[in-house]
C-alpha cells in the first residue's frame, strides 16, 4: 500500500456546497486538485539495496580508474545508502574502495574530476578510522593556491569539486577554502569561458542562464541552438549543477552567509526544472527540446531528484509543490530505470551533450561473473548507479522515522550503550544488552501510525526478532514476525497488515547464532511523509448522517479497524460531511483521509473554518479507490474547524472513513 499525496494546482473556481463556502484566498494561492503516490520508507530502501547489491564487487573488477569521477559518484551514493540503511556491508565496501585507491585523488591533474573521490573519503573518515586523508590534504592545500579558476569551465565540475572545499574548510578550520570555492563558483556562473576553446572567445554571459535558470554544459553551447532552434540545456549537466548546490549547502558551516548564492540557484533551478518533468516522472536529455530526444534519462533525473529532496528536507522548497514532483520522479526511477534484478538502465553513457548514447536494455549485454564485470559497468556506468542511490536516499529521508528521539525503555542496557541510542537516528551508536530475549519499547505518542520498520543490527548480525504494536501499552498486536530470520544485515520490512494505528512499538530480540549479546544500532518506525501528532485525535467530531454502530468518533480514535459510516450515499446535491473541532485555532498543512477500497469517499473537498459557519475550500480532489491513508498537502493554514465534504463515493451505500487526521504545520 502506498500513501497518496495531493499536488497543488490552480483551480478556476471552487465548487460551492451547502453553507457559506469560499475558495482559497489569494494568499493561499491555489487549491489542491491532484493526487500522486509517495512510497513507503521500506520500499525505497529495498529498491536501493537491490541496486547496490547487484553492483557490489564490480569496482574491484573494473579496468577503469576506481578513484575517478564516475566511481567517485558511485561511492558517494553508497555512502548515502549507508547513512540511510545503516548496513555494515556498504561501509565495508567504502573502506575497501578507499584502501584499494590508497585514499588518493584520481590523478595528479589539476582537474575537478580527479578530486570527486575526496568528498567520500572525507565522509568515510567521519565513521571509520581506516580512512587516510593525508593524500587529499596535500591535494587540497595545493589546489587552494595553485588551481586556476578556468578549471571550472564545465557544469560537471561544480558537482565534482565544490563540495570538497566545504569539507576541507571544516577539516582545517580555514575559511580560505570557502573563499576559493566562492571564487570558482562565481567564475563558472558568470564567465565560464575556456580559453582553449576557440569557439568561445567571443562569447559572454557565463554558464548559468539567469533567464532560464539552467546551466549550459560549457561555453560551446552558449548561443548555439539545436536543430530545432532551442537552447541546449543538457539534463545531466543540470543535474550535476543542482546536486552540487545541495551538496554545498548541506556541508557549509551553519549560518555561513556564503550559502545565499547557492540557495538562490538551487531554488531557481528547482522552479524551472519542475516545469520540464515528463508525465512519467523522468526528465529528458535535452531539457527544452524533449521531442528531439524523447526517451527518459536516468542519471539526470536521479541527480535532480536528489537535489529536490534535499531542498524539501532543508525547508528551502515548498513541500506542497515539490513533494509530488519528487514522488513522480522516484516512481519513474524505481519502475522505468531500475529493473527487478537491480540493474539500473536508461542512462546516457559518458558524454557532454544530449545526443550521446542511451543504453535502454533491461539487462547488460554480458552479465557479471565472479571474476569479471562483464559489460555491467559499461552499460550501466558507475555514476549512473551512484546517482540512483543518491536520489533514493533523499527520497527515503522524506519519510522520516516516527521513533527518532522518542522516549524509549528497555529490558536491560549497558552503560554507554543505552536504549536511547537505538532511536537517536545515528547508525554509529548502539543499544546493547547481555542475553536473550531483550525488549525495546518506543513511545511514539498518541495518534500515530506505522507501516514499516528498519532494524540495523551491530556487525550485520542475523538476529531473530519480532515487532509488536499497541495503542495503550497493555494490549499488544504482532506486526512483524522475524523469529526465524537467518538473513544478515539491516532489514527494512513493511507490516503484512499494512498501516496500523499505534502509540507504542516494541522490538523483542530473540537470539542470533554466534553471539550472546543483543546489540542494535538503530530501530526506526516509519509511515507517511513527515509523521506528526494528529491534531484531530479524539477531538469532537460530527458527520452529516451516521449509520448505526458507526459513530463519527470512530474516525478520530486512532484505530483503523473502526470507522465512521454515513447513512446515505453522497451526491452533489446531498453531500456527506465529516467535521472535526480542533478546540482552538491550530496551524496545519496536511489532512489525511483513511478509507478502504469499495467504500470510501471519491470526489471530496477539504475545507477549513474559523467559526464553523464560513468555510474556505483548501482542496478539491478525487480520492483513489484504494486503501488509504490518502494525504492532502496544503499551504500552511490556521483554523479551528476542518471538514471533509464528499459528493460521491465508491460502492452502493454510504461512505466509510476509518481515520481523519489533521497534522500540524512546521
C-alpha positions in Angstrom: 0.0 0.0 0.0 1.3 3.5 -0.9 0.3 6.8 0.6 -1.3 9.3 -1.5 -0.2 12.9 -1.6 -2.1 15.7 -3.3 -0.5 18.2 -5.6 -1.1 22.0 -5.7 -2.6 23.4 -8.9 -4.7 26.4 -9.8 -8.4 25.9 -9.7 -10.6 28.3 -11.7 -13.4 28.3 -9.2 -14.2 26.3 -6.1 -17.3 24.3 -6.1 -19.8 25.7 -3.6 -21.5 23.3 -1.3 -24.2 23.7 1.4 -23.3 26.5 3.8 -21.2 29.6 3.1 -18.1 28.3 1.2 -15.3 30.5 -0.3 -12.4 29.4 -2.5 -8.9 29.5 -1.0 -7.7 33.1 -0.6 -5.1 34.7 -2.9 -2.6 34.3 -0.1 -3.1 30.6 -0.2 -2.7 30.9 -4.0 -4.2 27.6 -5.0 -6.4 24.6 -4.3 -5.1 21.1 -4.2 -6.6 19.1 -7.1 -4.5 16.0 -8.0 -3.1 13.0 -6.1 0.2 11.2 -6.7 2.0 8.3 -5.0 4.7 8.5 -2.4 6.4 5.2 -1.4 7.0 3.8 2.0 10.4 4.2 3.5 11.0 0.4 3.4 10.1 0.2 -0.3 12.7 2.9 -1.1 15.4 1.3 1.0 14.7 -2.1 -0.5 15.0 -0.7 -4.0 18.3 1.0 -3.2 19.7 -2.2 -1.6 18.7 -4.2 -4.7 20.5 -1.8 -7.0 23.6 -1.6 -4.8 23.8 -5.4 -4.2 23.6 -6.1 -8.0 26.6 -3.8 -8.5 28.8 -4.7 -5.5 32.1 -6.2 -6.4 32.3 -4.6 -9.9 34.6 -1.8 -8.6 37.5 -4.3 -7.9 37.0 -5.9 -11.3 36.8 -2.7 -13.3 39.7 -1.8 -15.7 38.9 2.0 -15.3 40.3 4.2 -12.5 38.4 3.4 -9.3 39.2 6.8 -7.9 37.9 8.7 -10.9 34.8 10.8 -11.1 32.5 8.0 -12.2 33.4 5.6 -9.4 33.6 8.6 -7.0 30.0 9.3 -7.8 29.0 5.7 -7.3 30.7 5.5 -3.8 29.1 8.9 -2.9 25.8 7.1 -3.5 27.0 4.1 -1.5 27.8 6.4 1.4 24.3 7.9 1.3 22.9 4.4 1.3 24.9 3.5 4.3 23.6 6.6 6.1 20.1 5.6 5.1 20.2 1.9 5.8 23.0 1.5 8.3 24.0 -1.7 6.6 27.6 -2.5 7.6 28.3 -4.1 4.1 28.2 -0.7 2.5 30.6 0.8 5.0 32.9 -2.2 4.4 32.6 -1.5 0.6 33.6 2.1 1.1 36.6 1.2 3.2 37.7 -1.5 0.8 37.5 1.0 -2.1 39.5 3.7 -0.2 42.1 1.1 0.7 42.3 -0.1 -2.9 42.8 3.5 -4.2 45.3 4.4 -1.4 42.8 7.2 -0.5 44.4 9.1 -3.4 42.8 11.5 -5.8 42.0 10.1 -9.2 45.2 11.6 -10.8 47.6 14.4 -10.1 45.9 16.6 -12.8 44.5 20.0 -11.7 41.1 18.9 -12.7 37.9 18.8 -10.5 37.0 15.4 -11.9 40.1 14.0 -10.1 39.1 15.1 -6.6 35.5 13.8 -6.6 36.5 10.8 -4.6 37.9 13.1 -1.9 34.4 14.1 -0.8 33.5 10.5 0.1 37.0 9.8 1.6 36.2 12.7 4.0 32.7 11.4 4.7 34.1 7.9 5.4 36.6 9.4 7.8 33.7 10.6 10.0 32.6 7.0 10.6 35.7 4.9 10.2 39.3 5.3 11.4 40.5 3.4 8.4 40.3 6.4 6.1 43.5 8.2 5.4 43.0 11.8 4.4 46.7 12.8 4.1 46.8 12.5 0.3 43.7 14.7 -0.1 45.0 17.1 2.5 48.1 17.7 0.3 46.0 18.0 -2.9 43.5 20.4 -1.4 46.4 22.5 0.0 48.0 22.6 -3.4 44.7 23.5 -5.2 44.0 26.2 -2.6 46.8 28.3 -4.1 47.5 26.6 -7.4 44.1 25.7 -9.1 43.2 28.3 -11.7 39.5 29.3 -11.8 39.4 28.4 -15.5 39.5 24.7 -14.5 35.8 25.1 -13.6 34.7 25.6 -17.3 32.0 22.9 -17.4 29.0 22.3 -15.3 30.1 18.8 -14.2 33.0 20.5 -12.3 30.6 22.0 -9.8 29.5 18.6 -8.5 32.9 17.0 -8.7 34.9 19.8 -7.0 32.8 22.3 -5.0 31.8 20.0 -2.1 35.5 19.3 -1.3 36.0 22.9 -0.4 33.3 23.0 2.3 34.6 19.8 3.8 38.2 20.9 3.9 37.2 24.3 5.3 35.7 22.3 8.2 38.6 19.9 8.5 41.2 22.7 8.5 39.2 25.3 10.3 40.2 27.7 7.5 37.7 29.9 5.6 40.2 30.4 2.8 38.9 27.1 1.4 35.4 28.7 1.3 36.7 31.8 -0.3 38.4 29.6 -3.0 35.1 27.8 -3.6 33.2 31.0 -4.0 35.8 32.3 -6.5 35.5 29.1 -8.6 31.7 29.0 -8.5 31.3 32.7 -9.3 33.7 32.5 -12.3 31.8 29.4 -13.6 28.5 31.1 -13.2 29.3 34.5 -14.6 32.2 33.8 -17.0 32.9 30.1 -17.7 34.9 30.6 -20.8 37.5 28.0 -21.6 40.4 29.9 -23.2 41.4 26.7 -25.0 38.1 26.6 -27.0 38.4 29.0 -29.9 34.6 28.9 -30.4 34.1 30.5 -27.0 36.4 33.5 -27.3 33.7 35.9 -28.4 31.0 34.7 -26.0 29.8 36.3 -22.8 27.4 35.7 -20.1 28.7 32.7 -18.1 27.4 29.1 -17.9 24.3 30.0 -15.9 21.4 31.4 -17.9 19.5 33.6 -15.4 16.5 33.9 -17.7 16.1 30.1 -18.0 17.5 29.3 -14.5 19.5 26.5 -16.2 23.2 25.8 -16.9 24.9 25.3 -20.2 27.3 22.3 -20.0 30.1 24.6 -21.2 30.7 27.7 -23.3 30.4 25.9 -26.6 26.6 25.7 -26.1 26.0 29.4 -25.3 24.2 30.9 -28.3 24.4 27.7 -30.2 20.8 26.3 -30.7 20.0 22.7 -31.6 18.4 21.5 -34.9 15.0 22.8 -33.7 16.3 26.2 -32.7 16.1 25.5 -29.0 18.7 26.4 -26.4 20.8 23.3 -25.5 20.5 22.5 -21.8 21.7 19.0 -21.0 19.7 17.3 -18.3 22.7 15.5 -16.7 24.8 18.7 -16.8 22.0 20.5 -15.0 21.7 17.5 -12.6 25.4 17.9 -11.7 24.8 21.6 -11.1 21.8 21.5 -8.9 23.2 18.5 -7.0 26.3 20.5 -6.4 24.2 23.3 -4.8 22.6 20.7 -2.5 26.0 19.2 -1.5 27.5 22.6 -0.8 24.5 23.8 1.3 24.4 20.7 3.5 28.1 20.9 4.3 28.6 24.6 4.7 29.2 25.7 8.3 25.8 26.6 9.8 24.8 30.2 9.3 27.6 30.9 6.8 26.4 33.9 4.7 28.1 32.4 1.6 25.2 29.9 1.3 22.8 32.5 -0.1 24.1 32.4 -3.6 24.0 28.6 -3.7 20.5 28.6 -2.2 19.2 31.1 -4.7 20.5 29.0 -7.6 19.0 25.8 -6.2 15.6 27.4 -5.7 15.5 29.0 -9.1 16.6 25.8 -10.9 14.1 23.8 -9.0 11.3 26.1 -10.1 12.3 25.7 -13.7 13.0 22.0 -13.7 9.7 21.1 -12.2 8.0 22.6 -15.2 10.1 20.3 -17.5 9.4 17.0 -15.8 7.9 14.3 -18.1 4.5 12.8 -17.3 6.3 9.6 -16.3 8.3 11.5 -13.7 11.6 11.5 -15.7 13.5 14.3 -17.4 14.7 14.1 -21.0 18.3 14.6 -22.2 17.6 18.0 -23.8 15.5 19.9 -21.2 14.0 22.4 -23.7 13.6 20.1 -26.7 12.2 16.8 -25.4 10.9 15.8 -28.9 14.5 15.7 -30.1 15.4 13.1 -27.5 12.1 11.7 -26.2 13.4 8.8 -24.1 13.5 9.2 -20.3 17.1 9.5 -19.0 18.1 8.1 -15.6 21.2 10.0 -14.4 19.9 13.5 -15.0 16.6 12.5 -13.3 18.3 11.0 -10.3 20.6 14.0 -9.7 17.7 16.4 -10.0 15.6 14.3 -7.6 18.5 14.2 -5.1 18.7 17.9 -5.0 14.9 18.5 -4.8 14.8 16.0 -1.9 17.4 17.9 -0.1 15.7 21.2 -0.8 12.4 20.0 0.7 14.1 18.4 3.7 16.1 21.6 4.4 12.9 23.7 4.1 14.2 25.6 1.0 11.5 24.3 -1.3 7.7 24.3 -0.7 6.7 20.8 0.3 3.2 21.0 -1.3 4.8 22.0 -4.6 7.8 19.7 -4.7 7.0 16.5 -2.8 4.7 15.4 -5.7 7.5 16.2 -8.2 9.9 14.1 -6.2 7.3 11.3 -5.8 6.7 11.1 -9.6 10.5 11.2 -10.2 11.1 8.3 -7.8 8.2 6.3 -9.3 9.9 6.7 -12.7 13.3 5.8 -11.4 12.1 2.8 -9.5 9.9 1.3 -12.2 11.4 2.5 -15.5 15.1 2.8 -14.6 15.5 0.0 -12.0 14.8 -3.5 -13.2 13.6 -6.4 -10.9 17.2 -7.7 -10.9 18.5 -4.4 -9.6 20.1 -3.4 -12.9 19.8 0.3 -13.5 19.1 1.2 -17.1 18.2 4.2 -19.2 21.4 6.1 -18.6 23.1 8.2 -21.2 26.7 7.0 -21.3 29.7 9.3 -20.8 29.4 12.5 -22.8 28.9 16.2 -22.8 25.7 16.9 -24.6 22.2 15.4 -25.1 23.0 13.5 -28.3 25.1 10.8 -26.6 24.4 7.1 -26.5 21.5 6.0 -24.3 21.5 2.3 -23.1 17.9 1.2 -22.7 18.0 -2.6 -22.5 16.7 -4.2 -19.3 19.9 -6.2 -18.7 23.6 -5.8 -19.5 24.8 -7.3 -22.8 27.1 -9.6 -20.8 26.4 -10.3 -17.1 29.0 -10.1 -14.4 30.8 -13.2 -13.1 32.8 -13.8 -10.0 35.9 -12.6 -11.9 34.6 -10.1 -14.4 32.1 -7.3 -14.5 31.0 -8.3 -18.0 29.5 -5.2 -19.6 27.7 -4.2 -16.5 29.8 -1.1 -15.8 29.8 -0.2 -19.5 26.0 -0.5 -19.9 25.1 1.0 -16.5 28.1 3.2 -15.6 29.1 3.7 -12.0 28.0 7.3 -12.0 24.5 6.3 -13.1 24.0 3.8 -10.2 25.6 6.2 -7.8 23.1 8.9 -8.9 20.2 6.5 -8.4 21.5 5.8 -4.8 21.7 9.5 -4.1 18.2 10.1 -5.3 16.6 7.2 -3.4 18.4 8.1 -0.2 17.0 11.6 -0.4 13.5 10.2 -1.0 13.8 7.8 1.9 14.8 10.7 4.3 11.5 12.4 3.5 9.7 9.5 5.2 11.4 10.3 8.5 11.3 7.9 11.4 8.5 8.5 13.9 10.6 6.8 16.5 13.7 9.1 16.4 14.3 10.9 19.6 11.1 9.5 21.3 11.0 8.1 24.8 12.3 4.5 25.0 12.6 1.8 27.6 14.5 -1.5 27.5 14.6 -4.7 29.5 18.3 -4.1 30.0 21.1 -1.9 28.8 24.8 -1.3 29.2 26.5 2.0 30.3 27.5 3.9 27.1 25.1 1.7 25.0 21.8 2.8 26.5 18.4 2.2 24.9 18.1 5.8 23.7 21.0 5.1 21.2 18.8 2.8 19.2 16.4 5.6 18.4 18.8 8.6 18.0 18.9 8.5 14.2 22.7 7.7 14.2 23.8 4.3 12.9 27.2 4.7 14.5 25.8 4.3 18.0 24.1 1.3 19.6 21.9 -0.2 22.3 23.5 -3.2 23.9 22.2 -5.7 26.5 23.5 -9.2 27.5 21.5 -12.3 26.8 18.1 -13.0 25.2 15.3 -12.2 24.9 15.6 -8.4 25.2 12.9 -5.9 24.6 13.0 -2.2 23.4 9.8 -0.2 23.6 9.3 3.2 21.9 6.6 5.6 22.9 5.6 7.5 19.7 2.9 9.5 21.4 -0.9 9.3 20.9 -2.4 9.3 17.4 0.3 7.8 15.3 0.5 5.2 12.6 3.2 3.0 11.2 3.5 0.7 8.2 7.2 -0.4 8.2 10.3 -0.6 10.3 14.0 -0.8 9.8 16.3 -2.7 12.1 20.1 -2.1 11.9 22.0 -4.8 13.9 25.6 -4.4 15.0 28.0 -6.2 12.8 25.2 -7.2 10.4 24.1 -10.0 12.8 21.2 -12.2 11.8 19.0 -11.6 14.8 15.7 -13.3 15.2 13.1 -10.8 16.4 9.5 -9.7 16.3 7.8 -6.3 16.4 4.5 -5.6 18.2 2.4 -2.5 18.4 -0.1 -1.2 21.0 -2.3 1.8 21.4 -2.3 1.7 25.2 0.9 -0.3 26.3 -1.3 -3.1 27.6 -2.8 -4.9 24.6 -0.2 -5.9 22.0 -0.6 -7.0 18.4 2.1 -8.8 16.4 3.0 -6.5 13.4 6.1 -8.3 12.1 7.5 -11.8 12.8 11.1 -12.4 12.0 11.5 -15.1 14.7 13.1 -17.4 12.1 15.3 -14.8 10.4 18.7 -16.0 9.1 19.5 -13.0 6.9 22.4 -10.8 7.8 22.5 -7.0 7.5 19.9 -4.3 8.1 16.3 -5.0 7.2 13.5 -2.7 6.1 10.2 -4.5 6.3 6.6 -3.5 5.6 4.0 -4.8 8.0 2.0 -7.6 6.4 -1.2 -6.0 7.7 -0.4 -2.6 6.2 -0.6 0.6 8.1 -1.7 0.3 11.8 -2.6 2.8 14.4 -0.3 2.8 17.5 1.3 4.6 20.3 3.9 2.1 21.2 6.2 -0.1 19.1 8.0 -3.0 20.9 11.0 -4.8 19.5 11.8 -8.2 21.0 15.2 -9.7 20.1 15.0 -13.5 20.5 18.6 -14.5 19.6 21.3 -14.9 17.0 23.9 -17.5 16.0 27.4 -16.8 17.3 26.6 -14.2 19.9 25.0 -14.0 23.4 24.5 -10.2 23.2 21.8 -8.0 21.9 23.3 -5.1 20.0 21.1 -2.8 17.8 22.4 0.3 16.1 19.0 1.6 15.1 15.4 0.6 15.4 13.2 3.0 13.3 9.5 3.1 12.8 8.1 4.7 9.7 4.9 5.5 7.9 3.8 8.5 5.9 5.8 11.6 4.8 6.8 13.7 7.8 4.8 12.0 10.5 3.5 14.2 13.3 0.9 14.1 16.1 -2.7 14.1 14.8 -4.4 17.3 16.0 -7.8 15.6 15.4 -7.1 12.6 17.6 -10.1 12.2 19.9 -11.3 15.7 19.1 -15.1 16.4 18.9 -16.4 15.2 15.5 -19.7 15.0 13.7 -21.0 13.6 10.5 -23.9 14.7 8.3 -25.5 11.3 8.8 -24.3 8.2 10.6 -25.1 4.6 10.1 -26.0 2.5 13.2 -22.9 1.3 15.0 -20.5 3.5 13.0 -20.2 6.7 15.1 -18.2 9.7 13.8 -15.9 9.3 16.8 -14.6 6.2 15.2 -12.8 8.4 12.6 -10.6 10.1 15.3 -10.0 7.2 17.7 -6.6 6.3 16.2 -7.7 2.8 15.3 -8.2 1.9 11.7 -10.3 -1.2 12.4 -13.2 1.1 13.3 -14.8 3.7 11.0 -17.5 6.3 10.7 -20.0 5.4 8.0 -22.6 7.7 6.6 -26.2 6.5 6.5 -26.6 7.9 2.9 -24.5 7.8 -0.2 -23.1 11.2 -1.0 -24.2 13.1 -4.1 -23.6 16.6 -5.5 -26.9 17.8 -4.0 -26.7 15.7 -0.9 -23.1 15.7 0.3 -21.8 13.9 3.3 -19.6 15.8 5.6 -17.2 14.8 8.4 -16.3 17.8 10.6 -13.7 18.0 13.4 -13.3 20.7 16.1 -9.7 21.2 16.9 -10.7 23.2 20.1 -8.8 26.3 19.1 -7.3 27.8 16.0 -4.4 25.5 15.0 -1.8 25.7 12.3 -1.8 22.7 9.9 -0.6 21.8 6.5 -1.8 18.2 6.0 -5.1 16.4 6.0 -5.2 12.7 5.7 -8.3 10.6 4.9 -8.1 6.9 5.7 -10.6 4.9 3.7 -10.9 1.4 2.2 -11.4 0.2 -1.4 -15.0 -0.1 -2.4 -16.5 2.0 0.4 -14.5 5.3 0.7 -15.3 8.8 -0.5 -14.5 9.6 -4.1 -14.9 13.3 -5.0 -14.1 15.4 -1.9 -13.3 18.9 -0.8 -11.2 19.7 2.3 -12.4 22.9 3.9 -11.5 25.0 7.0 -13.4 27.5 9.1 -12.7 29.9 12.0 -16.3 29.7 13.3 -18.0 26.6 11.8 -20.1 28.8 9.6 -17.9 30.3 6.9 -15.8 27.7 5.1 -12.8 28.0 2.8 -12.1 25.3 0.3 -8.4 24.2 0.6 -8.6 21.1 -1.7 -10.9 19.7 -4.3 -9.8 16.2 -5.5 -10.9 12.7 -6.2 -9.5 10.1 -3.8 -8.5 6.8 -5.3 -10.5 3.6 -4.8 -7.7 2.0 -2.7 -6.9 1.6 0.9 -5.6 4.8 2.4 -4.4 6.9 4.0 -4.9 9.5 1.3 -2.9 12.6 2.2 -3.5 16.1 1.0 -0.6 18.5 1.3 -1.8 22.1 1.9 -0.3 25.6 2.2 0.0 26.3 5.9 -3.5 27.1 7.2 -4.8 28.2 10.6 -8.3 27.3 11.6 -10.3 25.7 14.4 -12.7 23.6 12.3 -11.8 21.2 9.4 -14.2 19.1 7.4 -14.1 16.7 4.5 -17.1 17.1 2.1 -17.8 14.1 -0.1 -20.1 14.5 -3.2 -19.6 10.9 -4.4 -18.4 7.6 -3.1 -17.3 4.2 -4.1 -19.8 1.4 -3.6 -23.6 1.5 -3.5 -24.2 2.5 0.1 -22.8 5.2 2.4 -19.2 6.0 2.6 -16.7 5.0 5.3 -13.8 6.9 6.8 -11.6 4.9 9.2 -9.5 7.9 10.3 -9.4 11.6 9.6 -6.1 13.2 10.5 -5.1 16.9 10.7 -1.3 17.3 11.0 0.4 20.4 12.4 2.4 22.7 10.2 6.1 23.1 10.6 
